[in-house]
Amino acid sequence: MVYLRRNRSMILVGLGTGLMVASLLWEYVRMRPDYRFIVEPWSIRGFETPQGWAVAAIAAAVLAIAVLVTTGVLKETLPTIVSVAVAATALGVVLATVTDPREPVVGTPGVWGLAVLAGMAASAIAAATLPEDFKGRARSWTSMGIFVAVLLITGFAVFDPVLGGQAVALWVIVLVGFGLLNVVVVARPPRELALYRLMINGVLIGWFIAMVMSGSLRSLLATRQLETIDITAEIRDIQITSGVMMTWFGGLLAFLGTVSLWARRRDQLEAVARARRQLEAARRSAEEMGKTLEESHAAIDEESVAESVGGPTV
């Protein structure tokens, strides 16, 4: 209870991810209740679908990271952040492989989406490595120039020739996309917020899968019916149900919880930075005051010496 009182946002994270995992036990897709013909199976629960397991695995990973971060087990150091990012990428690749999806054809949106991630990654690395005295418009224009250059180079010379218009294994796309996204997360300052960005991205990815899996679930039920009784219902007679809606609502709660954790940590970092600036200003003021006092004492001493040598001035 003490832990939850100190981390109230974890209540939202726990409820949201818990709903996403618990949805495995509920129906994801079923026939319309007024459907008059006998088909088999009539419905499919979440644990019978690869989509359900993917959403549940992502939710469980987000919850685990949130608990480890808020309890202090995971430190905000570069090796820890990189390790968690690599583990998150590996989880995405494993899910993409285990679910055994069809090889998607990478179209123009996919090519340029990966190019945008590559540009963002290069820009984040540049922003983190540029000298501190390189500020203002020069820093902004340099980051923007690097982003545009890498975007065009990778879009036209890398991703379009290699992936454009071709059927590619999903795990390859996930590996490239997750890798670039995690570079952005790790390189973007402040580094202390990287783990929280990973949690937010994980929730958004799981939520996105939940939001777009309706069509594939309908097709899955129709395929199972065809394999079972050689007859399938029409897609329009198949509907998603309570389990999918649980993932939607759970994703919303988890997103709000992770954003709240991120905002609280950001406020803490800003408070520390503000206190440091105030201490630095106080130190400079004290130094300036000390110099002023020294100059005043020196002037008084000189005047005293002058009076003792030449007598008082009239």
C-alpha contacts under 8 A as a table, 3 or more apart, distances in Angstrom:
res1	aa1	res2	aa2	distance
1	M	4	L	5.14
1	M	5	R	6.16
2	V	5	R	5.09
2	V	6	R	6.25
3	Y	6	R	5.26
3	Y	7	N	6.08
4	L	7	N	4.82
4	L	8	R	5.32
4	L	10	M	6.67
4	L	11	I	6.86
5	R	8	R	5.50
7	N	10	M	5.53
7	N	11	I	7.68
7	N	70	T	7.44
8	R	11	I	5.59
8	R	12	L	7.65
9	S	12	L	5.47
9	S	13	V	6.53
9	S	257	G	4.98
9	S	258	T	7.29
9	S	260	S	6.00
9	S	261	L	6.06
10	M	13	V	4.78
10	M	14	G	5.81
10	M	66	A	7.60
10	M	67	V	7.90
10	M	257	G	6.30
10	M	258	T	7.90
10	M	261	L	7.74
11	I	14	G	5.16
11	I	15	L	6.05
11	I	257	G	7.46
12	L	15	L	5.14
12	L	16	G	5.91
12	L	253	L	5.49
12	L	254	A	5.85
12	L	256	L	7.02
12	L	257	G	4.80
13	V	16	G	5.23
13	V	17	T	6.02
13	V	63	L	6.77
13	V	66	A	7.91
13	V	253	L	6.49
13	V	254	A	4.38
13	V	255	F	7.45
13	V	256	L	7.66
13	V	257	G	4.76
13	V	258	T	6.38
14	G	17	T	5.43
14	G	18	G	5.66
14	G	63	L	6.61
14	G	254	A	7.26
15	L	18	G	5.02
15	L	19	L	6.10
15	L	250	G	6.92
15	L	253	L	6.95
15	L	254	A	7.20
16	G	19	L	5.29
16	G	20	M	6.41
16	G	249	F	7.21
16	G	250	G	3.78
16	G	251	G	5.75
16	G	252	L	6.98
16	G	253	L	4.64
16	G	254	A	4.35
16	G	255	F	7.93
17	T	20	M	5.00
17	T	21	V	6.22
17	T	56	A	7.83
17	T	59	A	4.90
17	T	60	A	6.55
17	T	62	V	7.61
17	T	63	L	6.47
17	T	250	G	5.99
17	T	251	G	6.96
17	T	253	L	7.97
17	T	254	A	5.93
18	G	21	V	5.19
18	G	22	A	5.92
18	G	59	A	7.67
18	G	60	A	7.96
18	G	250	G	7.35
19	L	22	A	4.99
19	L	23	S	5.96
19	L	246	M	6.06
19	L	247	T	6.45
19	L	249	F	7.83
19	L	250	G	5.10
20	M	23	S	5.35
20	M	24	L	7.63
20	M	55	V	6.82
20	M	56	A	5.75
20	M	59	A	6.42
20	M	246	M	6.40
20	M	247	T	4.61
20	M	248	W	7.97
20	M	250	G	5.42
20	M	251	G	6.94
21	V	24	L	6.00
21	V	55	V	7.45
21	V	56	A	4.47
21	V	57	A	7.64
21	V	59	A	6.67
21	V	60	A	7.09
22	A	25	L	5.97
22	A	26	W	7.61
22	A	56	A	8.00
23	S	26	W	5.20
23	S	27	E	7.86
23	S	46	G	6.31
23	S	52	G	7.74
23	S	243	G	4.85
23	S	244	V	7.20
23	S	246	M	6.04
23	S	247	T	6.52
24	L	27	E	7.78
24	L	45	R	6.46
24	L	46	G	3.93
24	L	47	F	4.72
24	L	52	G	6.06
24	L	53	W	7.34
24	L	56	A	7.44
24	L	243	G	7.03
25	L	45	R	6.18
25	L	46	G	5.95
25	L	47	F	6.45
25	L	243	G	7.67
26	W	45	R	5.32
26	W	46	G	5.99
26	W	242	S	6.73
26	W	243	G	4.81
27	E	30	R	7.17
27	E	43	S	6.68
27	E	44	I	5.64
27	E	45	R	3.96
27	E	46	G	6.01
27	E	241	T	6.27
27	E	242	S	6.24
27	E	243	G	5.16
27	E	244	V	7.83
28	Y	43	S	7.63
28	Y	44	I	5.96
28	Y	45	R	5.20
28	Y	46	G	5.44
28	Y	217	L	7.54
28	Y	240	I	5.69
28	Y	241	T	5.33
28	Y	242	S	6.43
28	Y	243	G	4.67
28	Y	244	V	5.31
29	V	43	S	5.64
29	V	44	I	5.58
29	V	45	R	7.12
29	V	217	L	6.45
29	V	218	R	6.62
29	V	221	L	7.25
29	V	238	I	7.03
29	V	239	Q	5.64
29	V	240	I	4.18
29	V	241	T	5.44
29	V	243	G	7.99
29	V	244	V	7.96
30	R	42	W	5.81
30	R	43	S	3.95
30	R	44	I	6.42
30	R	221	L	7.63
30	R	238	I	5.77
30	R	239	Q	5.63
30	R	240	I	6.32
30	R	241	T	6.91
31	M	35	Y	6.62
31	M	42	W	5.85
31	M	43	S	6.41
31	M	237	D	6.00
31	M	238	I	4.59
31	M	239	Q	6.10
32	R	35	Y	5.25
32	R	237	D	5.72
32	R	238	I	5.94
32	R	239	Q	6.35
35	Y	237	D	7.25
39	V	42	W	5.99
39	V	225	Q	6.74
39	V	229	I	7.49
39	V	231	I	7.52
39	V	232	T	7.24
39	V	233	A	7.43
40	E	224	R	7.97
40	E	225	Q	5.47
40	E	228	T	6.61
40	E	229	I	6.70
41	P	44	I	7.26
41	P	221	L	7.44
41	P	224	R	6.99
41	P	225	Q	5.82
41	P	228	T	7.63
43	S	221	L	7.15
44	I	48	E	6.33
44	I	49	T	7.56
44	I	221	L	6.87
45	R	48	E	5.54
45	R	49	T	7.18
45	R	243	G	7.58
46	G	49	T	5.48
46	G	51	Q	7.73
46	G	52	G	4.89
46	G	53	W	7.33
46	G	243	G	6.77
47	F	50	P	7.59
47	F	52	G	6.02
47	F	53	W	6.32
48	E	52	G	7.59
49	T	52	G	5.37
49	T	53	W	6.71
49	T	217	L	7.87
50	P	53	W	5.20
50	P	54	A	6.15
50	P	99	T	5.23
51	Q	54	A	5.09
51	Q	55	V	6.26
51	Q	99	T	7.65
51	Q	209	I	7.52
51	Q	210	A	7.75
51	Q	213	M	7.06
52	G	55	V	5.26
52	G	56	A	6.09
53	W	56	A	5.03
53	W	57	A	5.95
54	A	57	A	5.23
54	A	58	I	6.28
54	A	95	L	6.17
54	A	99	T	7.85
54	A	206	G	7.66
55	V	58	I	5.30
55	V	59	A	6.17
55	V	206	G	5.20
55	V	207	W	7.65
55	V	209	I	6.95
55	V	210	A	6.84
55	V	247	T	7.88
56	A	59	A	5.07
56	A	60	A	6.08
57	A	60	A	5.13
57	A	61	A	6.16
58	I	61	A	5.10
58	I	62	V	6.21
58	I	202	G	6.56
58	I	203	V	7.36
58	I	206	G	5.97
59	A	62	V	5.16
59	A	63	L	6.23
59	A	202	G	7.74
59	A	203	V	6.86
59	A	206	G	6.93
60	A	63	L	5.14
60	A	64	A	6.15
61	A	64	A	5.10
61	A	65	I	6.22
62	V	65	I	5.22
62	V	66	A	6.10
62	V	199	M	5.55
62	V	202	G	6.39
62	V	203	V	6.91
63	L	66	A	5.07
63	L	67	V	6.18
64	A	67	V	5.26
64	A	68	L	6.16
65	I	68	L	5.13
65	I	69	V	5.96
65	I	199	M	7.16
66	A	69	V	5.22
66	A	70	T	6.07
66	A	196	Y	7.97
66	A	199	M	7.16
66	A	258	T	7.89
67	V	70	T	5.35
67	V	71	T	6.03
68	L	71	T	5.33
68	L	72	G	6.17
68	L	73	V	5.04
68	L	74	L	5.49
69	V	72	G	5.21
69	V	73	V	6.05
69	V	74	L	4.99
69	V	75	K	7.04
69	V	195	L	7.70
70	T	73	V	7.77
71	T	74	L	7.83
72	G	75	K	6.17
74	L	80	T	6.80
75	K	80	T	6.44
76	E	80	T	6.72
76	E	81	I	6.62
76	E	191	R	7.46
76	E	192	E	5.35
76	E	193	L	7.95
76	E	194	A	7.97
76	E	195	L	7.45
77	T	80	T	5.40
77	T	81	I	6.16
77	T	192	E	7.58
78	L	81	I	5.08
78	L	82	V	6.03
78	L	191	R	7.71
79	P	82	V	5.22
79	P	83	S	6.06
80	T	83	S	5.07
80	T	84	V	6.22
81	I	84	V	5.25
81	I	85	A	6.16
81	I	186	V	6.92
81	I	194	A	6.83
81	I	195	L	6.33
82	V	85	A	5.04
82	V	86	V	6.10
82	V	186	V	7.02
83	S	86	V	5.14
83	S	87	A	6.13
84	V	87	A	4.99
84	V	88	A	6.09
84	V	195	L	7.81
85	A	88	A	5.07
85	A	89	T	6.25
85	A	182	N	5.96
85	A	186	V	7.86
85	A	198	L	7.28
86	V	89	T	5.10
86	V	90	A	6.13
86	V	179	G	7.94
87	A	90	A	4.98
87	A	91	L	6.13
88	A	91	L	5.08
88	A	92	G	6.35
89	T	92	G	5.13
89	T	93	V	6.33
89	T	174	V	7.85
89	T	175	L	6.50
89	T	178	F	5.55
89	T	179	G	6.41
89	T	182	N	7.91
90	A	93	V	5.08
90	A	94	V	6.12
90	A	175	L	7.79
91	L	94	V	5.09
91	L	95	L	6.14
92	G	95	L	5.20
92	G	96	A	6.12
92	G	171	W	7.72
92	G	174	V	6.47
92	G	175	L	7.40
92	G	178	F	7.55
93	V	96	A	5.06
93	V	97	T	6.17
93	V	171	W	5.02
93	V	172	V	7.68
93	V	174	V	6.04
93	V	175	L	5.98
94	V	97	T	5.07
94	V	98	V	5.94
94	V	171	W	7.57
95	L	98	V	5.19
95	L	99	T	5.96
96	A	99	T	5.73
96	A	100	D	6.85
96	A	101	P	7.21
96	A	170	L	5.99
96	A	171	W	5.01
96	A	174	V	7.23
97	T	100	D	5.49
97	T	101	P	7.57
97	T	170	L	7.44
97	T	171	W	5.88
101	P	170	L	7.17
102	R	169	A	7.64
102	R	170	L	7.66
103	E	167	A	5.47
103	E	168	V	5.33
103	E	169	A	4.81
103	E	170	L	5.91
104	P	167	A	5.29
104	P	168	V	5.92
104	P	169	A	6.90
104	P	170	L	6.63
105	V	164	G	7.87
105	V	165	G	5.88
105	V	166	Q	5.15
105	V	167	A	4.17
105	V	168	V	6.28
106	V	109	P	7.84
106	V	110	G	5.55
106	V	111	V	6.61
106	V	163	L	6.14
106	V	164	G	5.46
106	V	165	G	5.37
106	V	166	Q	5.86
106	V	167	A	6.51
106	V	168	V	7.05
107	G	110	G	5.39
107	G	111	V	6.30
107	G	164	G	5.73
107	G	165	G	5.31
107	G	166	Q	7.86
108	T	111	V	5.10
108	T	112	W	6.21
108	T	160	D	7.85
108	T	164	G	6.67
108	T	165	G	7.67
109	P	112	W	5.37
109	P	113	G	5.83
110	G	113	G	4.96
110	G	114	L	6.26
111	V	114	L	5.43
111	V	115	A	6.31
111	V	155	G	6.48
111	V	159	F	5.70
111	V	160	D	5.93
111	V	163	L	7.09
111	V	164	G	6.19
112	W	115	A	4.68
112	W	116	V	6.01
112	W	151	L	7.95
112	W	155	G	5.84
112	W	159	F	7.94
113	G	116	V	5.14
113	G	117	L	6.45
114	L	117	L	5.07
114	L	118	A	6.22
114	L	155	G	7.82
114	L	159	F	7.52
114	L	176	V	7.72
114	L	177	G	6.24
115	A	118	A	4.96
115	A	119	G	6.18
115	A	150	V	7.59
115	A	151	L	5.04
115	A	152	L	7.44
115	A	154	T	5.57
115	A	155	G	5.06
115	A	159	F	7.18
116	V	119	G	5.05
116	V	120	M	6.13
116	V	151	L	5.68
117	L	120	M	5.02
117	L	121	A	6.07
117	L	177	G	7.30
117	L	180	L	5.82
117	L	181	L	6.24
117	L	184	V	7.98
118	A	121	A	5.07
118	A	122	A	6.23
118	A	150	V	6.71
118	A	151	L	6.49
118	A	154	T	7.24
118	A	180	L	5.95
119	G	122	A	5.19
119	G	123	S	6.08
119	G	146	I	7.18
119	G	147	F	4.34
119	G	148	V	6.62
119	G	149	A	7.56
119	G	150	V	4.98
119	G	151	L	4.76
120	M	123	S	5.06
120	M	124	A	6.03
120	M	147	F	6.03
120	M	184	V	6.42
121	A	124	A	5.15
121	A	125	I	6.23
121	A	180	L	6.07
121	A	181	L	7.10
121	A	183	V	5.65
121	A	184	V	4.67
121	A	187	A	7.71
122	A	125	I	5.17
122	A	126	A	6.16
122	A	146	I	6.77
122	A	147	F	6.41
122	A	150	V	7.02
123	S	126	A	5.06
123	S	127	A	6.11
123	S	143	S	5.17
123	S	144	M	7.08
123	S	146	I	5.83
123	S	147	F	5.22
124	A	127	A	5.10
124	A	128	A	6.22
124	A	143	S	7.80
124	A	183	V	8.00
124	A	184	V	5.81
124	A	187	A	5.58
124	A	188	R	5.25
125	I	128	A	5.16
125	I	129	T	6.23
125	I	184	V	7.63
125	I	187	A	5.52
125	I	188	R	7.26
126	A	129	T	5.18
126	A	130	L	5.87
126	A	143	S	6.51
126	A	146	I	7.81
127	A	130	L	5.59
127	A	139	R	7.62
127	A	143	S	6.42
127	A	188	R	7.54
128	A	187	A	6.32
128	A	188	R	6.67
128	A	189	P	6.81
130	L	134	F	6.67
130	L	139	R	7.90
131	P	134	F	5.35
132	E	135	K	6.78
134	F	138	A	6.81
134	F	139	R	5.83
135	K	138	A	6.15
135	K	139	R	5.08
135	K	140	S	7.82
136	G	139	R	5.60
136	G	140	S	6.55
137	R	140	S	5.00
137	R	141	W	5.88
138	A	141	W	5.27
138	A	142	T	6.02
139	R	142	T	5.17
139	R	143	S	6.23
140	S	143	S	5.26
140	S	144	M	6.15
141	W	144	M	5.02
141	W	145	G	5.96
142	T	145	G	5.09
142	T	146	I	6.21
143	S	146	I	5.21
143	S	147	F	6.18
144	M	147	F	5.04
144	M	148	V	6.24
145	G	148	V	5.26
145	G	149	A	6.07
146	I	149	A	5.14
146	I	150	V	6.03
147	F	150	V	5.43
147	F	151	L	5.96
148	V	151	L	5.01
148	V	152	L	6.20
149	A	152	L	5.38
149	A	153	I	6.11
150	V	153	I	5.06
150	V	154	T	5.85
151	L	154	T	5.55
151	L	155	G	5.83
152	L	155	G	5.09
152	L	156	F	5.92
152	L	157	A	7.91
153	I	156	F	5.55
153	I	157	A	5.43
153	I	158	V	7.02
154	T	157	A	5.38
154	T	158	V	4.65
154	T	159	F	5.87
154	T	160	D	7.93
155	G	158	V	5.98
155	G	159	F	5.37
155	G	160	D	5.81
156	F	159	F	6.76
156	F	160	D	5.59
156	F	161	P	7.21
157	A	160	D	6.59
157	A	161	P	6.40
158	V	161	P	5.88
158	V	162	V	6.11
159	F	162	V	5.22
159	F	163	L	5.33
159	F	164	G	6.45
160	D	163	L	5.51
160	D	164	G	4.32
160	D	165	G	7.95
161	P	164	G	5.90
163	L	166	Q	5.62
163	L	167	A	7.82
163	L	168	V	7.11
168	V	172	V	7.00
168	V	173	I	7.38
169	A	172	V	5.57
169	A	173	I	7.00
170	L	173	I	5.23
170	L	174	V	6.20
171	W	174	V	4.93
171	W	175	L	5.92
172	V	175	L	5.07
172	V	176	V	6.27
173	I	176	V	5.30
173	I	177	G	5.93
174	V	177	G	5.09
174	V	178	F	5.65
175	L	178	F	5.38
175	L	179	G	5.80
176	V	179	G	5.16
176	V	180	L	6.19
177	G	180	L	5.37
177	G	181	L	6.09
178	F	181	L	5.03
178	F	182	N	5.95
179	G	182	N	5.26
179	G	183	V	6.28
180	L	183	V	5.11
180	L	184	V	6.54
181	L	184	V	5.22
181	L	185	V	6.39
182	N	185	V	4.80
182	N	186	V	6.04
182	N	198	L	7.56
183	V	186	V	5.24
183	V	187	A	5.88
184	V	187	A	5.35
184	V	188	R	5.81
185	V	188	R	5.72
185	V	194	A	5.57
185	V	197	R	6.30
185	V	198	L	6.80
186	V	189	P	7.93
186	V	191	R	6.59
186	V	194	A	5.53
187	A	191	R	7.10
188	R	191	R	6.60
188	R	194	A	7.66
189	P	192	E	7.77
189	P	193	L	7.69
190	P	193	L	5.93
190	P	194	A	7.43
191	R	194	A	5.34
192	E	195	L	7.26
193	L	196	Y	5.30
193	L	197	R	6.30
193	L	262	W	6.85
193	L	265	R	7.24
193	L	266	R	7.08
194	A	197	R	5.05
194	A	198	L	6.28
195	L	198	L	5.01
195	L	199	M	6.41
196	Y	199	M	5.07
196	Y	200	I	6.33
196	Y	258	T	7.01
196	Y	259	V	7.92
196	Y	261	L	7.20
196	Y	262	W	5.41
197	R	200	I	5.08
197	R	201	N	6.08
197	R	262	W	7.36
198	L	201	N	5.14
198	L	202	G	6.06
199	M	202	G	5.06
199	M	203	V	6.27
199	M	258	T	6.46
200	I	203	V	5.22
200	I	204	L	6.21
200	I	255	F	6.43
200	I	258	T	5.75
200	I	259	V	6.58
201	N	204	L	5.06
201	N	205	I	6.10
202	G	205	I	5.16
202	G	206	G	6.22
203	V	206	G	5.18
203	V	207	W	5.90
203	V	251	G	6.51
203	V	254	A	6.65
203	V	255	F	5.95
204	L	207	W	4.95
204	L	208	F	5.90
204	L	251	G	7.65
204	L	255	F	7.09
205	I	208	F	5.05
205	I	209	I	6.27
206	G	209	I	5.16
206	G	210	A	6.28
206	G	251	G	7.34
207	W	210	A	5.02
207	W	211	M	6.14
207	W	247	T	7.32
207	W	248	W	6.59
207	W	251	G	5.19
207	W	252	L	7.71
208	F	211	M	5.04
208	F	212	V	6.25
209	I	212	V	5.44
209	I	213	M	5.91
210	A	213	M	5.51
210	A	214	S	7.77
210	A	244	V	6.81
210	A	247	T	6.23
210	A	248	W	6.41
211	M	214	S	7.13
211	M	248	W	6.74
212	V	215	G	7.15
213	M	216	S	5.31
213	M	217	L	6.08
214	S	217	L	5.20
214	S	218	R	6.38
214	S	240	I	6.45
214	S	244	V	8.00
215	G	218	R	5.26
215	G	219	S	6.33
216	S	219	S	5.04
216	S	220	L	6.01
217	L	220	L	4.89
217	L	221	L	6.31
217	L	240	I	7.63
218	R	221	L	5.32
218	R	222	A	6.34
218	R	235	I	6.36
218	R	238	I	5.99
218	R	239	Q	6.83
218	R	240	I	7.39
219	S	222	A	5.09
219	S	223	T	6.09
219	S	235	I	7.10
220	L	223	T	5.06
220	L	224	R	6.16
221	L	224	R	5.06
221	L	225	Q	6.21
221	L	238	I	7.94
222	A	225	Q	5.14
222	A	226	L	6.25
222	A	232	T	5.44
222	A	233	A	6.35
222	A	234	E	7.59
222	A	235	I	7.12
223	T	226	L	5.06
223	T	227	E	6.19
223	T	232	T	7.30
224	R	227	E	5.10
224	R	228	T	6.09
225	Q	228	T	5.06
225	Q	229	I	5.95
225	Q	230	D	6.81
225	Q	231	I	6.25
225	Q	232	T	5.26
225	Q	233	A	7.74
226	L	229	I	5.67
226	L	230	D	4.28
226	L	231	I	4.88
226	L	232	T	5.06
227	E	230	D	5.73
228	T	231	I	7.89
229	I	232	T	7.81
233	A	237	D	6.65
233	A	238	I	7.54
234	E	237	D	5.52
234	E	238	I	7.09
235	I	238	I	5.30
236	R	239	Q	7.50
240	I	244	V	6.66
241	T	244	V	6.00
241	T	245	M	6.65
242	S	245	M	5.08
242	S	246	M	6.16
243	G	246	M	5.09
243	G	247	T	6.60
244	V	247	T	5.17
244	V	248	W	6.47
245	M	248	W	5.01
245	M	249	F	6.28
246	M	249	F	5.23
246	M	250	G	5.83
247	T	250	G	4.96
247	T	251	G	5.81
248	W	251	G	5.19
248	W	252	L	6.39
249	F	252	L	5.14
249	F	253	L	6.40
250	G	253	L	5.16
250	G	254	A	6.07
251	G	254	A	5.08
251	G	255	F	5.97
252	L	255	F	5.13
252	L	256	L	6.27
253	L	256	L	5.20
253	L	257	G	6.15
254	A	257	G	5.01
254	A	258	T	6.11
255	F	258	T	5.31
255	F	259	V	6.09
256	L	259	V	5.24
256	L	260	S	6.08
257	G	260	S	5.05
257	G	261	L	6.29
258	T	261	L	5.02
258	T	262	W	6.18
259	V	262	W	4.98
259	V	263	A	6.05
260	S	263	A	5.06
260	S	264	R	6.13
261	L	264	R	5.25
261	L	265	R	6.28
262	W	265	R	5.26
262	W	266	R	6.08
263	A	266	R	4.98
263	A	267	D	6.14
264	R	267	D	5.15
264	R	268	Q	6.30
265	R	268	Q	5.01
265	R	269	L	6.27
266	R	269	L	5.13
266	R	270	E	6.15
267	D	270	E	5.03
267	D	271	A	6.06
268	Q	271	A	5.08
268	Q	272	V	6.26
269	L	272	V	5.12
269	L	273	A	6.10
270	E	273	A	5.00
270	E	274	R	5.96
271	A	274	R	5.04
271	A	275	A	6.12
272	V	275	A	5.09
272	V	276	R	6.20
273	A	276	R	5.06
273	A	277	R	6.22
274	R	277	R	5.08
274	R	278	Q	6.20
275	A	278	Q	5.05
275	A	279	L	6.13
276	R	279	L	5.04
276	R	280	E	6.04
277	R	280	E	5.00
277	R	281	A	6.08
278	Q	281	A	5.02
278	Q	282	A	6.05
279	L	282	A	4.97
279	L	283	R	6.03
280	E	283	R	5.00
280	E	284	R	6.20
281	A	284	R	5.13
281	A	285	S	6.08
282	A	285	S	4.99
282	A	286	A	6.06
283	R	286	A	5.05
283	R	287	E	6.19
284	R	287	E	5.03
284	R	288	E	6.12
285	S	288	E	5.08
285	S	289	M	5.99
286	A	289	M	4.99
286	A	290	G	5.99
287	E	290	G	5.00
287	E	291	K	6.22
288	E	291	K	5.08
288	E	292	T	6.16
289	M	292	T	4.99
289	M	293	L	6.14
290	G	293	L	5.11
290	G	294	E	6.13
291	K	294	E	5.03
291	K	295	E	6.13
292	T	295	E	5.10
292	T	296	S	6.10
293	L	296	S	4.93
293	L	297	H	6.03
294	E	297	H	5.09
294	E	298	A	6.04
295	E	298	A	5.00
295	E	299	A	6.14
296	S	299	A	5.11
296	S	300	I	6.16
297	H	300	I	5.05
297	H	301	D	6.05
298	A	301	D	5.07
298	A	302	E	6.19
299	A	302	E	5.13
299	A	303	E	6.20
300	I	303	E	5.10
300	I	304	S	6.11
301	D	304	S	5.03
301	D	305	V	6.16
302	E	305	V	5.08
302	E	306	A	6.12
303	E	306	A	5.02
303	E	307	E	6.19
304	S	307	E	5.15
304	S	308	S	6.18
305	V	308	S	5.15
305	V	309	V	6.20
306	A	309	V	5.27
306	A	310	G	5.96
306	A	311	G	7.44
307	E	310	G	5.41
307	E	311	G	4.71
307	E	312	P	5.28
307	E	313	T	7.44
308	S	311	G	5.56
308	S	312	P	7.76
310	G	313	T	7.86
